[in-house]
Amino acid sequence: MVRFAWSELSAVEPAQPSIASAAYPELPAGENPPRQPERARNPDPSTAAPATAARNPSTAAAPTAAATTPQPRTPTADAFAPSQPRAVSPERVAFAASARLRWFIDYASVGFGGDAGSDFGALRLRAEAVLSSRSDALGSAALGSAALCAGYRVLDARLGSFSLAGYPAVAFGITWMRGSTAVANVTVDPATGFYGDVRFLLESRMNTGGPSPTLSAEVGRAAGFVARAGDRVIAASGGFFIGASAGGRY
């Protein structure tokens, strides 16, 4: 194209013999052309490669493109393996203990005690005891109860760093009453009987990594004894009650 556009270059450059005429000169009819040397038939690749690359630049860039082309990955056997379900660890067992106060509304009788037990997930188990005593001009009375309480969590709310849980619960055990009198001809026989109650308990606890303090309130109805001195009630272990407790959970 340069020679075609620039006639001066064609005039200066000497004419080169064509490859066809140099390789195959005219021969008389019936004679075969002479056998060419091996170098003439198979030119040196080192000299031919640049010319080929110059005439066809796309072939020089082909290896680079092929080298950068990502090869498809063969899926392994793990890619078709079914996903395994994650093991969900059950809620751990928690141990708890607290001091307890109970007030029987109908008889204005107050009892003090405590409880201890464990939480198994939503199940709450406690062993508890409540004692009360009172003195009067006619004598004194001491009452108590010991029971096993079981509840199930139906409310579980998280309020910041605190958790609020609600438990309906039932308790079964024994109750007893002991007394003394200031009157010489009056005797007091000890009594032991069945104790039972139904209650609803609301517990709040602080969410910490270790032991956490707890506060709870409860309301319910209990079956137990009532100690009377004449027309007055000295103490009771039964009736409608409200209560509160403070302790810890770990």
Secondary structure, 3 states (H helix, E strand, C coil): CHHHHCHHHHHHCCCCCCHHHHHCCCCCCCCCCCCCCHHHHCCCHHHHHHHHHHHCHHHHHHHHHHHHCCCCCCCCHHHHCCCCCCCCCCCCEEEEEEEEEEEECCCCEEEEEEEEEEEECCEEEEEEEEEEEEEECCEEEEEEEEEEEEEECCEEEEECCEEEEEEEEEEEEEEEEEEEECCCCCCCCCEEEEEEEEEEEEEEEECCCCCEEEEEEEEEEEECCEEEECCEEEEECCEEEEEEEEEEEC
